[in-house]
Amino acid sequence: MSRILFVCAAGPSIGGGHVMRSLTLARALEQAGATCAFLASPEVATVLDAFAPDMARAEDDAGFDAIVFDHYGLAADDHRALAKGRPALALDDLADRALAADLVLDSGPARKAEDYAGLVPPDARLLLGPSYAPVRPAFAALRETALARRPSGRPCGASWCRWA
């Protein structure tokens, strides 16, 4: 069984979205048999207390098999220092800094591999586009119902939407 540590950011200026995105992934990994915990700053702990009080918290990175980063304030040097050779996943949507991760997940609809050229290790695997978005099961379960309510039945019926 894998033990996975999540390192993410939260706070008044950035909100709790990084924690929620990471929590969605953590819950899916737990369903697959992994054990997950968050390295929780007080801001991250506040979000977890509100939305996942049962989620484990870690005091340090010892004993984990892999690390997930969802933190704009961390870059490649930080990733290497925390990962210590363990597999790492970076959840990102900026493509604005060097990342040291084996996997990079950016679910932005317009994201291209070229956006990460020179920012990730050459052997990093890029998971790009909305099909990789971590979506909580409650939202995913409503997708078909929401699409059926749209007149066109397509993902976006607005005239400005490029998927229309």
N, C-alpha and C positions, 0 to 999 in steps of 0.2 A: 504494500500500500504506500503510495507517494504522500509525502508531507510537503505542502506548498505554502510559502509565505507570500503575503500580499503587502506591498509597500506603496501606499497611495497618499494623496494630498487631499486636504479639506480645509475650509476656513471661511471667514466672512467675505473675503474678496473673491474666492473661487467657488464657494458653495460646496455641496456634497456629491456632485456628479461623478467624480472619480471613484469615490467609495461605492456608490450605487452600481456603477459599471463593473467594478471589481467584485462586488458582492454577488452580482448576477453570475459572473464566471465562477466564483468560489462555490456557489450553490450547485451549479452544473457539475463541477469537478467532484463535489461531495457525493452527488448522485451516482457518479461513476466509480466511487470507492476511495477517493483521495481524502486526506485530512488537510483542512485549510485553516490558516490563522492570519490575523492582521497584525503588523507591527504598528501599533496604534498610538499616534500622537493624541493629545487631548482633543483636538478638533476631529480627528478620525473616530475616536472613541465616542464622541457625542453623536455622530451620525449612526454608528453601529448601535449605540444604546437605543436610539429611536427606531431603527428599522431591522436590526438583527441582534438583539441582546444576547442571543445564544451563540453568536459567532465567537470562536476562540480568539484570544489576543495573545500576542507573543511579546516577550520583553527583549528578546534579541533574535538574531538570525540562526542560532545554533540548532542543529538537528533537522533542518529542512533540506529536501532533495532538490527543490527548484524555487525560483523567485519570480513573481509577477510585479512589474513596476507600472504604476499609473500615476505619474507625478511629473508635471512640467518643470519642476525645479531640479530634477535629477537628469544628468547627462551621462555620456559614456564612462567617464572616470568614476562617477558614483556607482554606476551599474556594476562595473568590474569590481570595485571595492566591496560592494555588498554581496554580489553573486559568488565571489571567491571560487570561480571555476564551475559553479553549478549552472544547469540550464536556466535561461532567463527569457521571459516574455515581456515585451514593452507594449503597453496599450498607449497609443498615441493618436493625435489627430492634427498635429501641427507640422510635422516634417521640417522642423526649424533648428534642430541641434543633433549632434552626434549621439547615437544610441549604441550601447554594447549589449545586444540581445541576440539570441538564437532565432527568435520569432518576433516579428513586429506586426501588431494588429492595428490597422487604421481603417475604420469602417466608413470613412467619408465617401460620398457618392462619386466625387470627381478625382479621387486619389489615384495616382499612377506610380508605377515602380520607379520611374525617373525622378520623382519627387524625393526619393530617399537615396539617390545616387550620391556616393561619397559620405553618407551619414550613418550607414550601417555596415557591419562586417560583410565582406564579399559572399560569405556562405550563409548569411541570415536569410531566413524564409520570410517573405512578405505576404501577409494575409490582408488583402486590400478590398475595399468596397463594402456596400451595405449587407451583402450576404454573410459577412463575418461579424456583424454587429451583435454584441451581447444583449439579448432581449429577454426580459423576465418572462417566464412561462405565462403569467396572467395576461400580459400584453399579446404574446404570440397566439394565445388561444382565441383572442378576439379579432385576429387579422381577417379571416374569411368572412366573418359577419360584417366587419367594416367595409371590406371590398364589395360585398353584395349590396350594400346600401348606396354605393356610388352609382350614378346614372350610367356611366360608361363601364363600370366593373373593372376599370384599370386602376393601377396604383395611385395615379394623380390625375384628376380631371380639370385642374386649373389651367387656364390658357398660358400662364407663364411657366408651367412645369415642363421640364425637358423630357419627362417620361410620358407625357400625355399623348 
